[in-house]
Amino acid sequence: MHTPLDAWIHGWAICRSTPAPVEFRDGYRIDVGLPGHQVRYVLPTYDAELVGGKRQPDTWLKIAGQVPLDPPWQVQPPEYLMTAELTDAAVRVDSSYRLETAQQGSVLQVVVRAEDDSVAARGKAGLAGSWAVFDQIETAPQHRRRGLGRAVMGALSAAAQYAGATTGVLVATEDGRALYSALGWTLSSPMTAAVSRG
């Protein structure tokens, strides 16, 4: 995998347990096969033939860069492809929480549990060569602003480095971008995401 985008789509497929990406023109196609998400294309540049051609319903598209798209594409809120060198810095959570790290195959998972054993925060990372692709990082609303997102990211980074990865990559929302930037992640490219319902 030569670029962060190449690594991201392979790691995303690992985290989501989808079929492996297949090369499609300059990018990739994944036959996801889920209700509302049948197929996904990930492209490094705008592809007029694909964007303007016939698509099956529930086709998702992710293109590097800011790209204007016309209906039937429904453009989603802005996203950002980001990277960081992985570290093994110590991770701490308040004593009222418990942090758990596990690995199953090429997927790392971190869960932070509250005192009642409910999930307060979580995240995954898919290992793809020297890359670790961070995915589904979330903190429950009632547990936000307590450093749990930072703890999940730190624990995933340390576990991925221990597993042999050197560089992290993720696609962030606008809100997530602020957290990741504060943790030392840098912008690789803005991303345009869109869905066509047929």
Secondary structure, DSSP 8 states (H G I E B T S, - for coil): --SHHHHHHHHHHHHHT----EEETTEEEE---BTTBSEEEEESS--HHHHHS---SSEEEEEES-----TTEEE-S-EEEEEEE---------TT-EEEEEEETTEEEEEEE-TTS-EEEEEEEEEETTEEEEEEEEE-GGG-SSSHHHHHHHHHHHHHHHTT--EEEEEEEHHHHHHHHHTT-EEEEEEEEEEE--
